[in-house]
Amino acid sequence: MKTKPLILCTSLVLGVVAAACSKPASPAGPSTPSAATPAASSDGPSATVQAVTGATLTAPQLVSPTDTAQLTFASQPLTLVIVNAVTTKATPLTYTFEVATDAAFANKAYSKSGVPQGSGAQTSLVIDKLKGATQYYWRARCNDGTADGPNAKPKTFTVGPEVVLQAPVLGDPAAGATVGESPTLNVNRVQRTGPVGQIVYRFEVSEQSNFSSLAYSATVNERPDLPFTPHAVTAKLGEKTYFWRVQASDPANAVTGPFSASSSFKVQLFNFSQATIVNSPPDLAFWPETARITSVNFTPNAFEVDFDRRTGPNRWPEMVPPGWSGGLQYTLGICANINQHWYCSAVVQFWDGRSLGDSAPPRDVGLEWFYDGRWGPMLGYQPRSGETVGIFVGSGNLRDGDRFTQASCPRVCERSNVAFVQWP
């Protein structure tokens, strides 16, 4: 007597096999069971493959990453997630996950078989890190111990290019420097690899060397026009020693680099009202502080000082001093601690279009700024290398400005903060 094999037919309702039927077939030859060949890729559980053992297997559904997903390199390692397949056999299923760089899966970047089915409705797998700047195809299929089910229809995702940020290198103030209560901190342009987006620096200031608590913090966009990025601390720090460090990040690529090595500075309180004003309006300290120094850049031939009201719609207006044929916008000045007392004087006049580099070579301030008796105790004053000095600007003409006060101000009488820096 010849046996006739049964072919199992299935109808899935809500993902569950509901019924099976059989029909006569011609003799099948040897009766030894053999594993079924996986069916072509399919979209979901409605596609099935039938093993010679009689079990019916469906394809899993691919959940995450979604089709055509754009992923950052930093989001790795990736987790592949599927909705579990369905089988008519009681044997627990395992899964094979495959990731390739081509649709035919001839060039596999990752593959793992025998992944146990998850306890719920889904199974997930964390895969190895993949190469960046590459599009990938991924798929999955189940196995019941004797046969593979059909492959799910592949989906694609793209891993963005790898971006690496090194630890930043701190600039001014130098380690152990004495600064004012609102110092300007500079960080050098961070070393980077890959196509970075907007770099952001996080400045942290603490009273503890381990940064267990912060006295001040701020995030600042990188300055593309400078080899460093300055940040003027907006808080007023107390007279003590502080530690500071900087960390760079690229939010667009979800990359954050390590912190810089830390450094320290000591705050020396400066009271403008206690300083002696030389050859400038005597009540300068009491003028409204409406501007902030944004950068002080030393070169061999100049020290370039910029502030937030030099340009733009809120810029300080020009005035025409007596005897001038054109306008004057502001005057650049220095505060110096000479014999344990602070003296301040604004000397170099700037008009619209005058280069910031017209301040004077740092080594020649004593010759080009304080060259005659009008500057009294500041006559011939030349800052020493590493000495802390204050830099400020004031609106209008402050040079030889000791003949007027705010009450008799010719137009606008305002000044910036005093930014303390170390002389190069």
C-alpha positions as CSV (number, residue, x, y, z in Angstrom):
1,M,0.0,0.0,0.0
2,K,1.3,3.5,-1.0
3,T,0.9,6.4,1.4
4,K,-0.3,9.7,0.0
5,P,1.3,12.9,1.6
6,L,-0.9,15.7,2.8
7,I,-0.3,19.3,1.7
8,L,-1.2,21.7,4.5
9,C,-3.0,24.9,3.4
10,T,-3.3,27.8,5.8
11,S,-5.4,31.0,6.1
12,L,-4.1,33.6,8.5
13,V,-6.6,35.7,10.5
14,L,-5.0,38.4,12.7
15,G,-1.6,36.7,12.4
16,V,-2.8,33.3,13.6
17,V,-3.1,30.0,11.5
18,A,-6.9,29.2,11.6
19,A,-7.3,26.1,9.5
20,A,-5.6,23.5,7.4
21,C,-6.8,21.2,4.6
22,S,-5.3,18.4,2.5
23,K,-5.8,17.0,-1.0
24,P,-4.6,13.9,-2.8
25,A,-1.3,14.0,-4.5
26,S,0.9,11.7,-6.5
27,P,3.4,9.5,-4.7
28,A,6.2,11.6,-3.3
29,G,9.1,9.2,-3.5
30,P,11.3,8.6,-0.4
31,S,9.5,9.4,2.8
32,T,12.5,10.8,4.7
33,P,11.8,14.4,5.8
34,S,14.1,17.1,4.4
35,A,14.4,20.9,5.1
36,A,12.5,23.2,2.9
37,T,14.3,25.8,0.8
38,P,13.5,29.4,2.0
39,A,10.9,31.1,-0.2
40,A,11.5,34.4,-1.9
41,S,11.5,37.6,0.1
42,S,8.0,38.6,1.3
43,D,6.2,41.5,2.9
44,G,4.8,39.9,6.0
45,P,3.1,37.1,7.7
46,S,0.7,36.3,4.8
47,A,3.6,34.8,2.9
48,T,4.4,31.3,4.1
49,V,6.6,28.4,3.4
50,Q,5.7,24.8,4.0
51,A,8.3,22.3,5.3
52,V,8.1,18.6,4.2
53,T,7.5,18.0,7.9
54,G,4.1,19.6,7.6
55,A,4.8,22.8,9.5
56,T,3.9,26.2,8.0
57,L,6.2,29.2,8.6
58,T,5.5,32.8,7.9
59,A,8.0,35.7,7.3
60,P,8.6,38.1,10.2
61,Q,7.8,41.7,9.8
62,L,10.6,44.3,9.8
63,V,10.0,47.0,12.3
64,S,13.1,49.0,13.0
65,P,15.1,50.6,11.4
66,T,12.2,51.8,9.2
67,D,12.7,51.7,5.4
68,T,15.1,54.4,4.1
69,A,15.9,55.5,7.7
70,Q,18.9,58.0,7.9
71,L,20.9,57.2,11.0
72,T,23.9,59.0,12.4
73,F,27.1,57.0,12.9
74,A,27.0,57.9,16.6
75,S,23.6,56.2,17.0
76,Q,25.3,52.8,16.8
77,P,25.2,50.1,17.9
78,L,21.9,49.6,16.0
79,T,19.1,47.4,17.2
80,L,17.1,45.4,14.6
81,V,13.5,44.8,15.6
82,I,11.0,42.4,14.0
83,V,7.5,41.2,14.6
84,N,7.7,37.5,15.3
85,A,6.8,35.0,12.6
86,V,4.0,32.5,12.9
87,T,4.3,28.7,12.8
88,T,1.9,25.7,13.0
89,K,4.6,23.7,14.8
90,A,5.0,23.8,18.6
91,T,8.8,24.0,18.4
92,P,10.2,27.4,19.4
93,L,11.5,29.6,16.6
94,T,14.9,31.1,16.1
95,Y,15.8,33.9,13.7
96,T,18.5,34.8,11.2
97,F,19.3,38.5,10.7
98,E,21.3,39.7,7.7
99,V,22.6,43.1,6.8
100,A,24.3,43.7,3.4
101,T,25.5,46.5,1.2
102,D,23.6,45.1,-1.9
103,A,20.0,44.1,-2.5
104,A,21.0,40.5,-3.4
105,F,22.8,40.1,0.0
106,A,25.9,38.9,-1.8
107,N,28.0,41.3,0.3
108,K,27.0,40.8,3.9
109,A,28.2,43.4,6.5
110,Y,26.6,41.4,9.4
111,S,24.8,38.1,9.8
112,K,23.7,36.1,12.8
113,S,21.6,32.9,13.1
114,G,20.0,31.1,16.0
115,V,18.7,34.3,17.6
116,P,16.0,33.1,20.2
117,Q,12.5,34.5,19.7
118,G,11.6,37.2,22.1
119,S,9.2,36.6,24.9
120,G,6.6,39.0,23.5
121,A,5.4,39.8,20.1
122,Q,8.7,41.0,18.9
123,T,12.4,39.9,18.7
124,S,15.3,42.4,18.7
125,L,19.0,42.1,18.1
126,V,21.8,44.5,18.8
127,I,24.3,44.3,15.9
128,D,28.0,45.1,15.5
129,K,29.0,48.7,14.5
130,L,28.8,49.2,10.8
131,K,30.9,51.3,8.5
132,G,29.7,54.9,8.0
133,A,28.6,56.8,4.9
134,T,27.0,53.6,3.6
135,Q,23.5,52.4,2.6
136,Y,22.5,49.0,3.9
137,Y,19.8,46.4,3.2
138,W,18.5,44.2,6.0
139,R,16.1,41.2,6.3
140,A,15.2,38.4,8.7
141,R,13.7,34.9,8.6
142,C,12.7,32.3,11.1
143,N,13.7,28.7,11.6
144,D,11.7,26.0,13.4
145,G,14.7,23.6,13.9
146,T,14.2,21.7,10.7
147,A,13.4,24.4,8.1
148,D,13.9,28.1,7.3
149,G,10.9,30.3,6.8
150,P,10.7,32.9,4.0
151,N,12.9,36.0,4.1
152,A,11.1,39.2,4.9
153,K,11.1,41.8,2.1
154,P,14.4,43.8,2.7
155,K,14.4,47.3,3.9
156,T,17.1,49.9,3.6
157,F,18.8,52.3,6.0
158,T,21.8,54.6,5.7
159,V,24.5,55.1,8.3
160,G,26.0,58.6,8.1
161,P,29.7,59.4,8.0
162,E,31.8,59.0,11.1
163,V,32.6,62.2,12.9
164,V,35.2,62.3,15.7
165,L,36.0,65.2,18.0
166,Q,39.2,65.3,20.0
167,A,39.6,66.9,23.4
168,P,39.8,70.7,23.1
169,V,43.0,72.6,24.0
170,L,42.4,75.6,26.3
171,G,43.8,79.0,25.4
172,D,43.7,82.1,27.6
173,P,43.8,82.6,30.5
174,A,47.0,80.7,31.1
175,A,47.2,78.4,34.0
176,G,47.3,80.3,37.3
177,A,46.6,83.7,35.7
178,T,44.9,86.5,37.6
179,V,41.7,87.7,35.9
180,G,38.8,90.0,36.6
181,E,35.4,88.9,37.9
182,S,34.0,88.4,34.4
183,P,36.9,86.9,32.5
184,T,37.0,86.1,28.8
185,L,37.9,82.4,28.2
186,N,39.3,81.2,24.9
187,V,39.4,77.6,23.6
188,N,41.4,76.7,20.5
189,R,39.7,75.2,17.5
190,V,39.1,71.5,18.3
191,Q,40.7,68.9,16.1
192,R,38.0,66.9,14.2
193,T,37.6,64.1,11.6
194,G,34.8,63.8,9.2
195,P,32.2,66.2,7.8
196,V,31.2,68.0,11.0
197,G,28.2,70.3,11.4
198,Q,28.1,73.3,13.7
199,I,30.6,72.8,16.5
200,V,29.4,73.9,20.0
201,Y,31.7,74.4,23.0
202,R,30.5,73.9,26.5
203,F,32.5,76.0,29.0
204,E,32.4,74.9,32.7
205,V,33.8,76.8,35.7
206,S,34.0,75.3,39.1
207,E,35.5,75.9,42.5
208,Q,36.4,72.2,42.7
209,S,39.1,70.6,40.6
210,N,36.9,67.6,40.1
211,F,34.0,69.8,38.9
212,S,31.6,68.1,41.4
213,S,29.6,71.4,41.2
214,L,29.6,74.3,38.8
215,A,29.9,78.0,39.5
216,Y,29.2,78.8,35.8
217,S,28.5,77.1,32.5
218,A,27.6,78.2,29.0
219,T,27.5,76.8,25.4
220,V,29.0,78.8,22.6
221,N,29.0,78.2,18.8
222,E,32.4,77.9,17.3
223,R,33.8,81.0,15.6
224,P,34.7,79.9,12.0
225,D,36.6,83.2,11.4
226,L,39.1,82.7,14.2
227,P,41.5,79.9,15.2
228,F,39.9,80.0,18.7
229,T,36.5,80.7,20.2
230,P,36.2,83.3,22.9
231,H,33.5,83.4,25.6
232,A,33.1,86.3,28.0
233,V,31.7,85.0,31.3
234,T,28.4,86.7,31.9
235,A,28.4,86.1,35.7
236,K,30.5,87.9,38.2
237,L,32.8,85.5,40.0
238,G,34.0,85.9,43.5
239,E,37.6,86.6,44.5
240,K,39.0,83.0,44.6
241,T,40.6,80.4,42.5
242,Y,38.5,78.6,39.9
243,F,39.0,75.6,37.6
244,W,37.7,75.5,34.0
245,R,37.4,73.1,31.1
246,V,35.7,72.9,27.7
247,Q,33.9,70.1,25.8
248,A,33.1,70.2,22.0
249,S,30.1,68.6,20.5
250,D,28.4,68.3,17.0
251,P,24.6,68.2,17.7
252,A,23.7,67.5,14.0
253,N,25.8,64.3,14.1
254,A,25.0,63.5,17.8
255,V,28.7,63.5,18.6
256,T,30.3,64.8,21.8
257,G,34.0,64.7,22.4
258,P,35.9,64.3,25.7
259,F,36.5,67.3,28.0
260,S,39.8,69.2,27.7
261,A,42.4,69.0,30.4
262,S,41.4,71.5,33.2
263,S,43.2,74.7,34.0
264,S,42.8,77.3,36.8
265,F,42.7,81.0,37.2
266,K,42.4,83.4,40.1
267,V,39.8,86.2,40.2
268,Q,41.0,89.6,41.3
269,L,38.1,91.9,41.9
270,F,38.2,95.2,40.0
271,N,36.2,98.2,41.0
272,F,36.0,100.7,38.2
273,S,34.9,103.4,40.6
274,Q,38.0,103.0,42.7
275,A,40.3,103.3,39.6
276,T,42.0,106.6,38.7
277,I,40.9,107.8,35.2
278,V,43.7,109.4,33.2
279,N,43.1,111.7,30.2
280,S,39.5,110.5,29.8
281,P,36.1,111.6,31.3
282,P,36.6,111.4,35.1
283,D,33.2,109.8,35.7
284,L,33.8,107.0,33.1
285,A,33.3,104.3,35.7
286,F,29.7,105.5,36.2
287,W,28.6,105.5,32.6
288,P,26.0,102.9,31.6
289,E,27.7,99.5,30.8
290,T,25.7,98.7,27.6
291,A,28.3,96.7,25.6
292,R,30.5,93.6,26.1
293,I,33.9,92.8,24.9
294,T,33.5,89.7,22.7
295,S,37.1,89.0,21.8
296,V,40.7,90.2,22.3
297,N,43.1,88.7,19.7
298,F,46.8,89.4,20.1
299,T,49.1,89.3,17.0
300,P,52.7,90.5,16.7
301,N,51.5,93.8,15.1
302,A,48.2,94.5,17.0
303,F,45.7,93.5,19.6
304,E,42.3,93.3,17.9
305,V,39.4,94.1,20.3
306,D,35.9,93.5,19.2
307,F,32.6,94.2,21.1
308,D,28.9,93.6,20.5
309,R,27.9,97.1,19.7
310,R,30.6,97.9,17.1
311,T,28.4,96.7,14.2
312,G,24.8,95.8,13.5
313,P,21.5,97.7,14.1
314,N,22.4,98.4,17.7
315,R,25.8,99.8,17.0
316,W,27.0,102.9,18.8
317,P,26.4,105.9,16.6
318,E,29.3,108.1,15.4
319,M,29.8,111.7,16.6
320,V,31.9,114.5,15.1
321,P,34.4,115.8,17.7
322,P,35.3,119.5,17.6
323,G,37.8,120.2,14.9
324,W,37.1,116.8,13.1
325,S,35.7,116.6,9.6
326,G,34.3,113.1,10.0
327,G,32.7,110.9,12.6
328,L,34.1,109.0,15.5
329,Q,32.4,105.9,17.0
330,Y,34.4,104.7,20.0
331,T,37.7,104.8,21.9
332,L,39.8,101.8,23.0
333,G,41.3,101.8,26.4
334,I,43.4,99.9,29.0
335,C,43.2,99.5,32.8
336,A,46.6,98.7,34.4
337,N,47.6,97.9,38.0
338,I,50.6,100.1,38.7
339,N,52.1,100.1,42.1
340,Q,49.0,98.4,43.6
341,H,46.6,100.9,42.2
342,W,44.4,100.7,39.1
343,Y,44.6,103.4,36.4
344,C,42.4,103.5,33.3
345,S,42.7,105.5,30.1
346,A,41.0,105.3,26.7
347,V,43.5,106.3,23.9
348,V,42.9,104.9,20.4
349,Q,40.0,106.4,18.5
350,F,38.1,104.3,16.0
351,W,35.7,105.4,13.3
352,D,33.6,103.4,10.9
353,G,35.9,101.3,8.7
354,R,39.0,101.7,10.7
355,S,40.8,98.3,11.1
356,L,40.8,96.7,14.5
357,G,44.5,96.1,13.9
358,D,45.2,99.8,14.2
359,S,45.5,99.5,18.0
360,A,49.4,99.2,18.1
361,P,51.8,96.3,18.4
362,P,51.5,94.9,21.9
363,R,55.3,95.4,22.5
364,D,54.9,99.2,21.6
365,V,52.0,100.3,23.8
366,G,54.3,102.3,26.1
367,L,55.7,104.2,23.0
368,E,52.5,104.6,21.0
369,W,49.9,105.1,23.7
370,F,51.3,106.7,26.8
371,Y,54.0,108.9,25.2
372,D,53.7,112.2,27.0
373,G,52.8,113.9,30.2
374,R,49.0,113.8,29.6
375,W,49.0,110.3,31.0
376,G,50.8,111.2,34.2
377,P,51.5,108.0,36.2
378,M,50.8,105.9,33.0
379,L,53.6,107.8,31.1
380,G,55.6,105.1,29.2
381,Y,53.6,102.3,30.7
382,Q,54.3,99.0,28.9
383,P,52.5,95.8,30.2
384,R,54.9,93.0,31.1
385,S,54.6,89.6,29.4
386,G,51.9,87.6,31.4
387,E,50.6,90.7,33.2
388,T,46.9,91.0,33.6
389,V,45.4,94.1,32.2
390,G,41.8,95.3,31.6
391,I,40.5,96.1,28.1
392,F,37.5,98.3,27.5
393,V,35.8,100.6,25.0
394,G,33.7,103.7,25.4
395,S,31.4,105.5,22.9
396,G,32.6,108.6,21.2
397,N,35.9,110.4,21.8
398,L,37.4,109.5,25.2
399,R,40.9,110.6,24.4
400,D,41.6,114.0,26.0
401,G,38.1,113.6,27.2
402,D,38.7,114.9,30.7
403,R,37.0,118.1,29.7
404,F,33.5,116.7,29.9
405,T,31.4,114.3,32.0
406,Q,28.2,112.3,31.4
407,A,26.2,115.4,32.4
408,S,27.7,117.4,29.5
409,C,28.0,114.4,27.2
410,P,28.1,115.5,23.6
411,R,25.9,112.7,22.3
412,V,26.1,109.1,23.8
413,C,28.1,108.3,26.9
414,E,28.2,104.5,27.3
415,R,31.0,102.0,27.9
416,S,31.7,98.3,27.8
417,N,32.7,95.9,30.6
418,V,36.4,95.7,31.4
419,A,37.7,92.4,30.0
420,F,40.8,91.1,31.8
421,V,43.5,89.4,29.7
422,Q,47.1,88.3,30.0
423,W,49.5,90.4,27.9
424,P,51.4,88.2,25.5
